[in-house]
Amino acid sequence: MSLDLPPVAPSVTAALVQGLTPRLRKRLDAGITKLADRPCVRDGDTVRIAVDEDTHLELHAPGGSVTSADAIRCGCLLAPDCLHRAAAASAAPIAEPQEEPEPAAETQPGTGTGSGSGSGSGSGSESLPTPAPEGRAESETATPEQRTAALAVYDAAAGVLEAGTDGSGAVLQAELLRAAHTARVSALPRLAASAVSVVTRLRAARSADPAYRLADLTADLRDVLMTAHRLPRSAGAELADLRGTARQPYAPDGSLRLYGLFSEPVLTATGYAGAVTWTADADGRLCTVSDVAPGGSGRAVGAADRAVRIGDTALTHRELSRAGLAVSGATVSPTGRLGAGAGVRAVRAAGAAWGEAPLDRLWAAPVAEQVSRALTGGHGLLFLDVTLTGTVREAAGDCLLADCDGLTLRLAAAHDHPALPCRDNLRLLATAPGTRLRVVARLDPAPVPRALLIAAGHPSAAGAHVDLGLDRLQQADLPAPATAPAAPGTGSPPAPLDEAPLHLLRRRVHQAASAGRRVLAFPGDGSADSRRLGRYGFACAGDLLDELHAAAADRSRDVFGRLVPADPGRFARAWLAAAHYTEEVDRALCAAAWGAS
């Protein structure tokens, strides 16, 4: 989408699409495509689109986002119930309420347990969940409004799964956005954020966004369906977790002495971009400083050279990742994010190399222990000492092979967006087999040891590191290769896996998320895959695959012999069971592959 539009609140998009006549709804997707080619001019808080020579469409975003339907105005004869207003709202990024409670803090996207965030406007009217008294916490159940909201989200997400990405146009997206808005006003921020994330992934898929990954859409669909399925029957602590929190609480943490660790770009599917710098204190506790706001790849690329907004320091993110910070009056969220309230003071201090105290203790932890922590809800970071051994070709591209204490692991790019240097840096590292590196990576749960490479440095105490998502490696940065460079895809392959062919089930789960129910309803002998899974001792996987195919093909006829509409509920339940199973088995196989089981 070439238009530079301000974010639009989900409720606004849903209302405008709902106001269209059935005839105009059928033309909405074509209208969005046509609108993307029209001239667009931004003047302060107003964006003006020339629909034709005589008609203009205006979006007013005084607080940075469009929060009411009246803020989108069109000069055509059919306004206000015209196609142009709904098309503009559907083409714009999705605005989410501000999460940060401190006045001077950064705007942040959600982290999975709460809502996302957007511009400040529109968030003040959102009510936050009120904690139940301790005596009632364990017996508390979902309210009738929350049950209704969860059912609405489940039905809308099931409709998306039924249609697949190609069939989930602006109308189905608006249905899910309407359900997300209902969930938010019912104090279900986690469910609302998950639903919004699905819509954003759908838009990325339909627009051929280079950063789109089917695995991400599948994971988001699984999360929103699972949350909506469990919430009406949950109580106590489980209910509190499924509800989520609209804003992260910050607690005073006194004075902190922090050491810069690395910086990484942020480029989310929900339309946010920027950078996050990770720091550690003398005990190895990790804290983050963020600069994330609505934007695209350009904002992510330039974020490293923006000053961090905490205290009076003028350090940029790039500088902080290699320096230190002394903070007084610090406030820290449960996820380790540093608050930037008016009472926080921070000044530059000396940093430490990765091979020096206190940062070197992060690499001293056993790898299996780090993986176990990442799989049980930790930050997901791995601190590894590796030796590059070659490359291996995967469906998404080449990744590095490395030896880590006798374990062969795969190191893939953390971001695939062409504007970021991740993949180019990976290719350059592939030309230096035999190189020993100290790296920071993020665990990527898979049946083989696999991680996403974030930063790398020399093992020596004085060696500087490179943030692979923000800095571009040069040939001069690499030591002379210890062996001849390996051609892509010709590196030493990892040891063969003796595991069940779980990909037979996982592939069908992904196919359904992409192409909808119909792709699994085609005639064929799916029982062969089930029998193969059974031979490896995965009878449950075989049964789930059989039910998935049966639910997809379940079409009955009325008394006149006409096909009746398929039951999206049965297919959604079958798909959710298969998706949840593959996720849990993948986690178990991942732990076993890393020796963490």
CORMORA-V72457 format. One record per residue. N is the residue number from 1. RES is the residue in three letters. OMEGA is omega in whole degrees, -180 to 180 (none if undefined). BURIAL is b if it has 16 or more other ideal C-beta (glycine too) atoms within 10 Angstrom, else e. D_FIRST is the distance of its C-alpha to the first C-alpha in Angstrom with 1 decimal. Layout:
n->(N | N)
res->(RES | RES)
omega->(OMEGA | OMEGA)
burial->(BURIAL | BURIAL)
d_first->(D_FIRST | D_FIRST)
//
This chain:
n->(1 | 2 | 3 | 4 | 5 | 6 | 7 | 8 | 9 | 10 | 11 | 12 | 13 | 14 | 15 | 16 | 17 | 18 | 19 | 20 | 21 | 22 | 23 | 24 | 25 | 26 | 27 | 28 | 29 | 30 | 31 | 32 | 33 | 34 | 35 | 36 | 37 | 38 | 39 | 40 | 41 | 42 | 43 | 44 | 45 | 46 | 47 | 48 | 49 | 50 | 51 | 52 | 53 | 54 | 55 | 56 | 57 | 58 | 59 | 60 | 61 | 62 | 63 | 64 | 65 | 66 | 67 | 68 | 69 | 70 | 71 | 72 | 73 | 74 | 75 | 76 | 77 | 78 | 79 | 80 | 81 | 82 | 83 | 84 | 85 | 86 | 87 | 88 | 89 | 90 | 91 | 92 | 93 | 94 | 95 | 96 | 97 | 98 | 99 | 100 | 101 | 102 | 103 | 104 | 105 | 106 | 107 | 108 | 109 | 110 | 111 | 112 | 113 | 114 | 115 | 116 | 117 | 118 | 119 | 120 | 121 | 122 | 123 | 124 | 125 | 126 | 127 | 128 | 129 | 130 | 131 | 132 | 133 | 134 | 135 | 136 | 137 | 138 | 139 | 140 | 141 | 142 | 143 | 144 | 145 | 146 | 147 | 148 | 149 | 150 | 151 | 152 | 153 | 154 | 155 | 156 | 157 | 158 | 159 | 160 | 161 | 162 | 163 | 164 | 165 | 166 | 167 | 168 | 169 | 170 | 171 | 172 | 173 | 174 | 175 | 176 | 177 | 178 | 179 | 180 | 181 | 182 | 183 | 184 | 185 | 186 | 187 | 188 | 189 | 190 | 191 | 192 | 193 | 194 | 195 | 196 | 197 | 198 | 199 | 200 | 201 | 202 | 203 | 204 | 205 | 206 | 207 | 208 | 209 | 210 | 211 | 212 | 213 | 214 | 215 | 216 | 217 | 218 | 219 | 220 | 221 | 222 | 223 | 224 | 225 | 226 | 227 | 228 | 229 | 230 | 231 | 232 | 233 | 234 | 235 | 236 | 237 | 238 | 239 | 240 | 241 | 242 | 243 | 244 | 245 | 246 | 247 | 248 | 249 | 250 | 251 | 252 | 253 | 254 | 255 | 256 | 257 | 258 | 259 | 260 | 261 | 262 | 263 | 264 | 265 | 266 | 267 | 268 | 269 | 270 | 271 | 272 | 273 | 274 | 275 | 276 | 277 | 278 | 279 | 280 | 281 | 282 | 283 | 284 | 285 | 286 | 287 | 288 | 289 | 290 | 291 | 292 | 293 | 294 | 295 | 296 | 297 | 298 | 299 | 300 | 301 | 302 | 303 | 304 | 305 | 306 | 307 | 308 | 309 | 310 | 311 | 312 | 313 | 314 | 315 | 316 | 317 | 318 | 319 | 320 | 321 | 322 | 323 | 324 | 325 | 326 | 327 | 328 | 329 | 330 | 331 | 332 | 333 | 334 | 335 | 336 | 337 | 338 | 339 | 340 | 341 | 342 | 343 | 344 | 345 | 346 | 347 | 348 | 349 | 350 | 351 | 352 | 353 | 354 | 355 | 356 | 357 | 358 | 359 | 360 | 361 | 362 | 363 | 364 | 365 | 366 | 367 | 368 | 369 | 370 | 371 | 372 | 373 | 374 | 375 | 376 | 377 | 378 | 379 | 380 | 381 | 382 | 383 | 384 | 385 | 386 | 387 | 388 | 389 | 390 | 391 | 392 | 393 | 394 | 395 | 396 | 397 | 398 | 399 | 400 | 401 | 402 | 403 | 404 | 405 | 406 | 407 | 408 | 409 | 410 | 411 | 412 | 413 | 414 | 415 | 416 | 417 | 418 | 419 | 420 | 421 | 422 | 423 | 424 | 425 | 426 | 427 | 428 | 429 | 430 | 431 | 432 | 433 | 434 | 435 | 436 | 437 | 438 | 439 | 440 | 441 | 442 | 443 | 444 | 445 | 446 | 447 | 448 | 449 | 450 | 451 | 452 | 453 | 454 | 455 | 456 | 457 | 458 | 459 | 460 | 461 | 462 | 463 | 464 | 465 | 466 | 467 | 468 | 469 | 470 | 471 | 472 | 473 | 474 | 475 | 476 | 477 | 478 | 479 | 480 | 481 | 482 | 483 | 484 | 485 | 486 | 487 | 488 | 489 | 490 | 491 | 492 | 493 | 494 | 495 | 496 | 497 | 498 | 499 | 500 | 501 | 502 | 503 | 504 | 505 | 506 | 507 | 508 | 509 | 510 | 511 | 512 | 513 | 514 | 515 | 516 | 517 | 518 | 519 | 520 | 521 | 522 | 523 | 524 | 525 | 526 | 527 | 528 | 529 | 530 | 531 | 532 | 533 | 534 | 535 | 536 | 537 | 538 | 539 | 540 | 541 | 542 | 543 | 544 | 545 | 546 | 547 | 548 | 549 | 550 | 551 | 552 | 553 | 554 | 555 | 556 | 557 | 558 | 559 | 560 | 561 | 562 | 563 | 564 | 565 | 566 | 567 | 568 | 569 | 570 | 571 | 572 | 573 | 574 | 575 | 576 | 577 | 578 | 579 | 580 | 581 | 582 | 583 | 584 | 585 | 586 | 587 | 588 | 589 | 590 | 591 | 592 | 593 | 594 | 595 | 596 | 597)
res->(MET | SER | LEU | ASP | LEU | PRO | PRO | VAL | ALA | PRO | SER | VAL | THR | ALA | ALA | LEU | VAL | GLN | GLY | LEU | THR | PRO | ARG | LEU | ARG | LYS | ARG | LEU | ASP | ALA | GLY | ILE | THR | LYS | LEU | ALA | ASP | ARG | PRO | CYS | VAL | ARG | ASP | GLY | ASP | THR | VAL | ARG | ILE | ALA | VAL | ASP | GLU | ASP | THR | HIS | LEU | GLU | LEU | HIS | ALA | PRO | GLY | GLY | SER | VAL | THR | SER | ALA | ASP | ALA | ILE | ARG | CYS | GLY | CYS | LEU | LEU | ALA | PRO | ASP | CYS | LEU | HIS | ARG | ALA | ALA | ALA | ALA | SER | ALA | ALA | PRO | ILE | ALA | GLU | PRO | GLN | GLU | GLU | PRO | GLU | PRO | ALA | ALA | GLU | THR | GLN | PRO | GLY | THR | GLY | THR | GLY | SER | GLY | SER | GLY | SER | GLY | SER | GLY | SER | GLY | SER | GLU | SER | LEU | PRO | THR | PRO | ALA | PRO | GLU | GLY | ARG | ALA | GLU | SER | GLU | THR | ALA | THR | PRO | GLU | GLN | ARG | THR | ALA | ALA | LEU | ALA | VAL | TYR | ASP | ALA | ALA | ALA | GLY | VAL | LEU | GLU | ALA | GLY | THR | ASP | GLY | SER | GLY | ALA | VAL | LEU | GLN | ALA | GLU | LEU | LEU | ARG | ALA | ALA | HIS | THR | ALA | ARG | VAL | SER | ALA | LEU | PRO | ARG | LEU | ALA | ALA | SER | ALA | VAL | SER | VAL | VAL | THR | ARG | LEU | ARG | ALA | ALA | ARG | SER | ALA | ASP | PRO | ALA | TYR | ARG | LEU | ALA | ASP | LEU | THR | ALA | ASP | LEU | ARG | ASP | VAL | LEU | MET | THR | ALA | HIS | ARG | LEU | PRO | ARG | SER | ALA | GLY | ALA | GLU | LEU | ALA | ASP | LEU | ARG | GLY | THR | ALA | ARG | GLN | PRO | TYR | ALA | PRO | ASP | GLY | SER | LEU | ARG | LEU | TYR | GLY | LEU | PHE | SER | GLU | PRO | VAL | LEU | THR | ALA | THR | GLY | TYR | ALA | GLY | ALA | VAL | THR | TRP | THR | ALA | ASP | ALA | ASP | GLY | ARG | LEU | CYS | THR | VAL | SER | ASP | VAL | ALA | PRO | GLY | GLY | SER | GLY | ARG | ALA | VAL | GLY | ALA | ALA | ASP | ARG | ALA | VAL | ARG | ILE | GLY | ASP | THR | ALA | LEU | THR | HIS | ARG | GLU | LEU | SER | ARG | ALA | GLY | LEU | ALA | VAL | SER | GLY | ALA | THR | VAL | SER | PRO | THR | GLY | ARG | LEU | GLY | ALA | GLY | ALA | GLY | VAL | ARG | ALA | VAL | ARG | ALA | ALA | GLY | ALA | ALA | TRP | GLY | GLU | ALA | PRO | LEU | ASP | ARG | LEU | TRP | ALA | ALA | PRO | VAL | ALA | GLU | GLN | VAL | SER | ARG | ALA | LEU | THR | GLY | GLY | HIS | GLY | LEU | LEU | PHE | LEU | ASP | VAL | THR | LEU | THR | GLY | THR | VAL | ARG | GLU | ALA | ALA | GLY | ASP | CYS | LEU | LEU | ALA | ASP | CYS | ASP | GLY | LEU | THR | LEU | ARG | LEU | ALA | ALA | ALA | HIS | ASP | HIS | PRO | ALA | LEU | PRO | CYS | ARG | ASP | ASN | LEU | ARG | LEU | LEU | ALA | THR | ALA | PRO | GLY | THR | ARG | LEU | ARG | VAL | VAL | ALA | ARG | LEU | ASP | PRO | ALA | PRO | VAL | PRO | ARG | ALA | LEU | LEU | ILE | ALA | ALA | GLY | HIS | PRO | SER | ALA | ALA | GLY | ALA | HIS | VAL | ASP | LEU | GLY | LEU | ASP | ARG | LEU | GLN | GLN | ALA | ASP | LEU | PRO | ALA | PRO | ALA | THR | ALA | PRO | ALA | ALA | PRO | GLY | THR | GLY | SER | PRO | PRO | ALA | PRO | LEU | ASP | GLU | ALA | PRO | LEU | HIS | LEU | LEU | ARG | ARG | ARG | VAL | HIS | GLN | ALA | ALA | SER | ALA | GLY | ARG | ARG | VAL | LEU | ALA | PHE | PRO | GLY | ASP | GLY | SER | ALA | ASP | SER | ARG | ARG | LEU | GLY | ARG | TYR | GLY | PHE | ALA | CYS | ALA | GLY | ASP | LEU | LEU | ASP | GLU | LEU | HIS | ALA | ALA | ALA | ALA | ASP | ARG | SER | ARG | ASP | VAL | PHE | GLY | ARG | LEU | VAL | PRO | ALA | ASP | PRO | GLY | ARG | PHE | ALA | ARG | ALA | TRP | LEU | ALA | ALA | ALA | HIS | TYR | THR | GLU | GLU | VAL | ASP | ARG | ALA | LEU | CYS | ALA | ALA | ALA | TRP | GLY | ALA | SER)
omega->(-175 | -178 | 175 | -174 | 175 | 177 | -179 | -180 | -180 | -178 | 179 | 178 | -179 | -178 | -179 | 178 | 180 | -179 | 180 | 173 | 178 | -180 | -180 | 177 | 179 | -178 | -172 | -179 | 177 | 178 | 178 | 179 | 180 | -178 | -178 | -178 | -178 | 179 | -176 | -179 | 177 | 179 | -177 | -179 | -177 | 174 | -177 | 180 | 178 | 179 | 171 | -175 | -174 | -173 | 178 | 178 | -177 | 173 | -179 | -178 | -176 | 179 | -179 | 179 | 180 | -174 | 177 | -180 | -180 | -180 | 175 | -173 | -180 | -179 | -178 | -175 | -177 | -180 | 10 | -178 | -176 | 179 | -172 | -179 | 180 | 179 | 179 | 179 | -179 | 179 | -175 | 172 | -178 | 178 | 179 | -177 | 178 | -178 | -171 | -178 | -175 | -172 | -176 | -175 | -176 | 172 | -174 | 171 | 180 | 180 | 177 | -179 | 178 | 177 | 169 | 176 | 177 | 176 | -173 | -174 | 176 | -177 | -176 | -178 | -178 | 178 | 179 | 177 | 178 | -179 | 179 | 174 | -174 | -177 | -178 | -171 | -174 | -179 | -177 | 179 | 180 | 177 | 177 | 178 | 179 | 177 | 179 | 179 | 179 | 179 | 179 | 178 | -180 | -179 | -180 | 178 | 176 | 176 | 176 | 179 | 179 | -174 | -175 | -176 | -178 | -179 | -178 | 179 | -174 | -178 | 178 | 177 | 179 | 177 | 179 | 177 | 177 | 178 | 178 | 178 | 177 | 178 | -178 | -179 | 175 | 179 | 174 | -175 | -180 | -180 | 179 | -180 | 179 | 180 | 178 | 180 | 177 | 180 | 180 | 176 | 178 | 179 | 178 | 179 | -176 | 179 | 180 | 177 | -178 | -180 | -177 | 175 | -179 | 180 | 179 | 177 | 179 | -180 | -180 | 177 | 179 | -178 | -177 | 178 | -180 | 179 | 180 | 179 | -175 | -168 | -177 | -176 | -174 | 179 | 174 | -176 | 178 | 178 | 180 | 179 | -179 | 176 | -175 | 178 | -179 | -179 | 179 | 176 | 178 | -179 | 176 | -178 | 174 | -179 | -179 | 172 | -172 | 180 | -179 | -176 | 176 | 174 | 177 | 178 | 174 | 178 | -170 | 177 | -179 | 173 | 179 | -178 | 180 | -178 | 174 | 176 | -179 | 177 | 178 | 175 | -175 | 179 | 180 | 177 | -176 | 175 | -178 | 173 | -170 | 170 | -176 | -178 | 177 | -179 | -178 | -175 | 180 | 178 | 179 | -179 | -176 | -174 | -176 | -177 | 173 | 179 | 176 | -177 | 176 | -179 | -177 | -177 | 177 | -180 | 170 | 178 | 179 | -180 | -179 | -179 | 180 | -179 | 180 | -178 | 173 | -173 | 173 | -176 | -174 | 169 | -174 | 177 | 178 | 179 | 177 | -180 | 179 | 175 | -179 | 180 | -176 | -178 | -178 | 176 | -179 | 176 | 180 | 177 | -180 | 177 | 179 | 175 | -179 | -179 | -179 | 175 | 4 | -174 | -176 | -180 | 180 | -180 | -180 | -179 | 179 | -177 | -179 | 179 | 178 | -179 | 178 | 179 | -180 | -178 | -178 | 173 | 178 | -178 | 176 | -177 | 175 | 179 | -167 | 168 | -173 | 172 | -178 | -178 | -179 | 179 | 175 | -177 | 175 | -178 | -178 | -179 | -179 | 172 | -177 | 168 | -178 | 175 | 179 | -179 | 178 | 180 | 177 | -179 | 179 | 178 | -177 | 179 | -179 | 178 | 178 | -177 | -176 | 179 | -179 | -173 | -173 | -174 | 177 | 178 | 179 | 179 | 180 | 177 | -180 | 180 | -176 | 177 | -177 | 180 | 175 | -177 | 166 | -170 | 167 | -179 | 177 | -178 | 174 | -175 | -178 | 179 | 176 | 177 | -174 | -180 | 180 | -172 | -176 | -178 | -178 | 178 | 178 | -178 | -177 | -176 | -175 | -175 | 177 | 180 | 179 | 174 | -167 | 176 | -177 | -178 | 177 | 177 | 173 | -180 | -179 | 180 | -175 | 173 | 177 | -179 | 178 | 178 | 178 | -180 | 179 | 176 | -180 | 177 | -177 | 179 | 179 | -179 | 176 | -180 | -179 | -179 | 174 | -175 | 177 | -180 | -176 | 180 | 179 | 176 | -179 | -180 | 179 | 177 | 180 | 179 | 180 | 179 | -177 | -172 | 177 | -176 | -171 | -178 | 178 | -178 | -179 | 179 | 179 | -178 | 178 | -178 | 180 | 178 | 179 | 179 | 180 | 177 | 179 | -180 | 178 | 178 | -180 | -179 | 180 | 178 | 178 | 179 | 179 | 179 | 178 | -179 | 179 | 178 | -179 | 179 | 179 | -176 | -175 | 176 | 179 | -178 | 178 | -175 | 179 | 179 | 180 | 178 | 175 | -180 | 179 | 178 | -179 | 180 | -180 | -180 | 179 | 179 | 179 | -179 | -179 | 178 | 180 | -179 | 179 | 180 | -179 | 179 | -178 | 179 | 177 | 179 | 179 | 178 | 178 | 179 | -180 | -179 | 180 | -178 | -177 | -177 | none)
burial->(e | e | b | e | b | b | b | b | b | b | b | b | b | b | b | b | b | e | e | b | e | e | e | b | b | e | e | b | b | e | b | b | e | e | b | b | e | b | e | b | e | e | e | e | e | e | b | e | b | e | b | e | e | e | e | b | b | b | b | b | b | e | b | b | b | b | b | e | b | e | b | b | b | b | e | b | e | e | e | e | e | b | b | b | b | b | b | b | b | b | b | b | b | b | b | b | b | b | b | b | b | b | e | e | b | b | b | b | b | b | e | e | b | b | b | b | b | b | b | e | b | b | b | e | e | b | e | e | e | e | e | e | e | e | e | e | e | e | e | b | e | b | e | e | e | b | e | e | b | b | b | b | b | b | b | b | b | b | b | b | b | b | b | b | b | e | e | b | b | b | b | b | b | b | b | b | b | b | b | b | b | b | b | b | e | b | b | b | b | b | b | b | b | b | b | b | b | b | b | b | b | b | b | b | b | b | e | e | e | e | b | b | e | e | e | b | b | b | b | b | b | b | b | b | b | b | b | b | b | e | b | b | e | b | e | e | e | e | b | b | e | b | b | b | b | b | b | b | e | b | e | e | b | e | e | b | e | b | b | b | b | b | b | b | b | b | b | b | b | b | b | b | b | b | b | b | b | b | b | b | e | e | e | e | e | b | b | b | b | b | b | b | b | b | b | b | b | e | b | b | b | e | b | b | e | e | e | b | b | b | b | e | b | e | b | b | b | b | b | b | b | b | b | b | b | b | b | e | b | b | b | b | b | e | e | e | b | b | b | b | b | e | e | b | e | b | e | b | b | e | b | b | b | b | b | e | e | e | b | b | e | b | b | e | e | e | b | e | e | b | b | b | b | b | b | e | e | e | e | b | b | b | b | b | b | b | b | b | b | b | b | b | e | e | e | e | e | b | b | b | b | b | e | b | e | e | b | b | b | b | b | b | b | b | b | b | b | e | e | b | b | b | b | e | b | b | e | b | b | b | b | b | b | e | b | e | b | b | b | b | b | b | b | b | b | b | b | b | b | b | b | b | b | b | b | b | b | b | e | e | e | e | e | e | b | b | b | b | b | b | b | e | b | e | e | e | b | e | e | e | e | e | e | e | e | b | e | e | e | e | b | e | e | b | e | e | e | e | e | b | e | b | e | b | b | b | e | b | b | b | e | b | b | e | e | b | b | e | e | b | b | e | e | e | e | b | e | e | b | b | e | b | b | b | e | e | e | b | e | e | b | b | b | b | b | b | b | b | b | e | b | b | b | e | e | e | e | e | e | e | e | e | e | e | e | b | b | b | e | b | b | b | b | b | b | b | b | b | b | b | b | b | b | e | b | e | e | e | b | b | b | e | b | b | e | b | e)
d_first->(0.0 | 3.8 | 5.7 | 8.3 | 9.7 | 12.8 | 13.4 | 14.9 | 18.1 | 18.2 | 21.2 | 19.5 | 16.7 | 19.6 | 21.9 | 19.7 | 18.9 | 22.6 | 23.7 | 22.3 | 24.8 | 24.8 | 24.0 | 20.9 | 19.7 | 19.9 | 17.6 | 15.0 | 12.5 | 13.0 | 12.6 | 9.1 | 8.2 | 10.4 | 9.3 | 5.9 | 8.6 | 10.9 | 12.4 | 11.9 | 14.8 | 15.8 | 19.5 | 20.8 | 19.8 | 18.4 | 15.0 | 15.7 | 13.6 | 15.7 | 15.6 | 18.4 | 21.3 | 23.1 | 20.7 | 18.6 | 16.7 | 17.3 | 16.3 | 19.2 | 19.1 | 22.6 | 22.7 | 19.1 | 17.7 | 18.1 | 21.1 | 22.3 | 21.3 | 23.3 | 21.0 | 18.4 | 20.3 | 19.9 | 22.5 | 22.6 | 25.8 | 24.6 | 23.6 | 23.7 | 23.3 | 20.6 | 17.5 | 15.4 | 16.2 | 15.4 | 12.0 | 11.0 | 12.6 | 11.0 | 7.4 | 8.8 | 10.1 | 13.6 | 16.5 | 19.7 | 23.2 | 24.7 | 26.9 | 29.0 | 32.3 | 33.6 | 32.9 | 32.2 | 30.2 | 26.7 | 23.8 | 23.3 | 21.2 | 23.5 | 25.5 | 26.0 | 29.1 | 27.7 | 24.7 | 21.8 | 21.6 | 19.5 | 20.7 | 24.4 | 24.2 | 24.8 | 26.4 | 29.9 | 30.5 | 29.9 | 33.3 | 34.0 | 36.1 | 39.8 | 41.7 | 44.5 | 48.0 | 49.3 | 51.7 | 49.1 | 46.3 | 47.3 | 47.9 | 44.9 | 42.7 | 39.5 | 39.9 | 39.5 | 36.3 | 34.8 | 36.0 | 34.4 | 31.1 | 31.2 | 32.0 | 29.0 | 26.6 | 28.4 | 28.2 | 24.5 | 23.8 | 26.3 | 24.5 | 21.3 | 23.6 | 25.2 | 22.1 | 20.3 | 16.6 | 16.5 | 18.4 | 16.9 | 14.5 | 13.8 | 17.6 | 18.8 | 16.3 | 17.7 | 21.2 | 20.7 | 19.4 | 22.5 | 24.6 | 23.3 | 24.1 | 27.6 | 28.1 | 27.4 | 29.8 | 32.2 | 32.3 | 30.4 | 27.8 | 27.6 | 26.9 | 24.3 | 22.5 | 22.6 | 21.2 | 18.2 | 17.7 | 17.8 | 15.0 | 12.7 | 13.9 | 13.3 | 9.6 | 9.6 | 11.9 | 10.2 | 7.0 | 9.7 | 9.2 | 12.4 | 13.8 | 14.0 | 17.6 | 19.3 | 22.2 | 20.3 | 19.1 | 22.8 | 24.2 | 22.2 | 23.2 | 26.7 | 26.9 | 25.8 | 28.2 | 31.0 | 30.8 | 30.8 | 33.6 | 35.8 | 35.5 | 37.7 | 40.5 | 40.4 | 42.6 | 43.5 | 41.8 | 39.6 | 38.4 | 37.7 | 35.6 | 33.6 | 33.1 | 31.8 | 31.9 | 29.6 | 30.6 | 32.2 | 35.8 | 37.1 | 40.8 | 42.9 | 43.7 | 46.0 | 45.9 | 43.8 | 44.2 | 41.0 | 40.3 | 36.9 | 35.8 | 32.3 | 28.8 | 25.6 | 21.9 | 20.0 | 16.4 | 16.0 | 13.9 | 14.4 | 12.4 | 15.5 | 16.7 | 20.0 | 23.3 | 26.4 | 29.8 | 32.5 | 36.1 | 39.4 | 42.7 | 46.2 | 46.3 | 43.0 | 41.1 | 37.4 | 35.5 | 32.0 | 30.7 | 27.0 | 24.4 | 21.3 | 19.0 | 15.5 | 13.3 | 11.7 | 13.5 | 14.9 | 16.8 | 18.0 | 19.4 | 21.2 | 22.5 | 25.6 | 27.0 | 26.7 | 29.9 | 30.5 | 31.1 | 34.4 | 37.7 | 38.6 | 37.4 | 35.5 | 34.5 | 31.0 | 29.6 | 30.5 | 34.0 | 34.5 | 33.8 | 36.9 | 39.0 | 40.4 | 40.3 | 43.1 | 42.0 | 44.3 | 43.7 | 41.0 | 39.1 | 37.4 | 35.4 | 36.4 | 33.6 | 34.9 | 32.5 | 34.4 | 34.4 | 34.0 | 36.2 | 38.5 | 41.5 | 40.0 | 41.4 | 40.4 | 41.6 | 41.1 | 43.6 | 44.4 | 42.3 | 43.4 | 42.5 | 41.6 | 45.0 | 46.8 | 47.8 | 46.3 | 43.0 | 44.9 | 45.9 | 42.3 | 42.9 | 46.4 | 45.3 | 45.8 | 42.7 | 43.5 | 43.8 | 40.4 | 38.8 | 40.7 | 39.5 | 35.8 | 36.2 | 37.9 | 35.2 | 35.6 | 33.0 | 32.5 | 33.4 | 36.0 | 38.1 | 39.5 | 41.7 | 40.8 | 41.8 | 39.3 | 40.7 | 38.1 | 34.8 | 33.9 | 31.1 | 29.0 | 26.3 | 23.6 | 25.4 | 28.6 | 30.0 | 33.1 | 36.4 | 38.7 | 42.1 | 42.6 | 46.2 | 46.7 | 43.5 | 41.0 | 37.5 | 34.0 | 31.7 | 28.0 | 25.1 | 24.0 | 20.3 | 18.6 | 15.7 | 16.5 | 16.3 | 19.2 | 22.7 | 23.7 | 23.8 | 25.3 | 27.9 | 28.7 | 29.4 | 31.7 | 33.6 | 34.1 | 36.2 | 38.7 | 40.4 | 43.3 | 41.7 | 42.5 | 39.7 | 39.5 | 36.0 | 34.0 | 31.9 | 30.3 | 31.9 | 29.8 | 32.0 | 32.9 | 36.2 | 36.6 | 36.7 | 33.1 | 31.4 | 28.3 | 29.4 | 28.6 | 31.4 | 34.4 | 37.6 | 41.2 | 43.7 | 46.1 | 46.7 | 45.7 | 42.6 | 39.3 | 36.2 | 32.6 | 29.5 | 27.6 | 24.2 | 24.7 | 27.5 | 27.7 | 30.9 | 33.1 | 35.8 | 38.4 | 37.3 | 38.5 | 42.2 | 43.8 | 43.0 | 45.9 | 45.5 | 43.9 | 40.1 | 39.0 | 36.7 | 33.5 | 34.4 | 38.1 | 38.9 | 41.4 | 40.1 | 40.6 | 43.6 | 43.1 | 42.3 | 44.8 | 42.6 | 41.7 | 38.9 | 36.7 | 33.6 | 34.8 | 34.0 | 30.9 | 29.4 | 29.9 | 28.4 | 25.1 | 25.2 | 25.5 | 22.6 | 20.4 | 22.0 | 23.9 | 27.6 | 28.2 | 27.8 | 30.8 | 32.8 | 33.5 | 37.2 | 38.4 | 40.8 | 38.9 | 42.3 | 42.7 | 40.1 | 41.7 | 45.1 | 43.8 | 42.5 | 45.9 | 47.8 | 46.2 | 47.2 | 43.9 | 45.2 | 43.0 | 39.8 | 41.3 | 42.0 | 38.4 | 37.1 | 39.5 | 38.5 | 34.8 | 35.6 | 38.0 | 35.7 | 33.0 | 35.6 | 37.3 | 37.3 | 40.4 | 41.7 | 43.3 | 46.8 | 45.8 | 44.1 | 40.5 | 37.9 | 37.1 | 33.7 | 33.3 | 34.0 | 30.7 | 32.9 | 35.0 | 32.2 | 30.4 | 33.7 | 34.4 | 31.0 | 31.3 | 34.8 | 33.8 | 30.8 | 33.1 | 35.8 | 33.8 | 32.6 | 36.2 | 37.6 | 35.0 | 36.1 | 39.7 | 39.3 | 37.4 | 40.3 | 42.8 | 41.1 | 41.2 | 44.7 | 43.8 | 45.1)
//
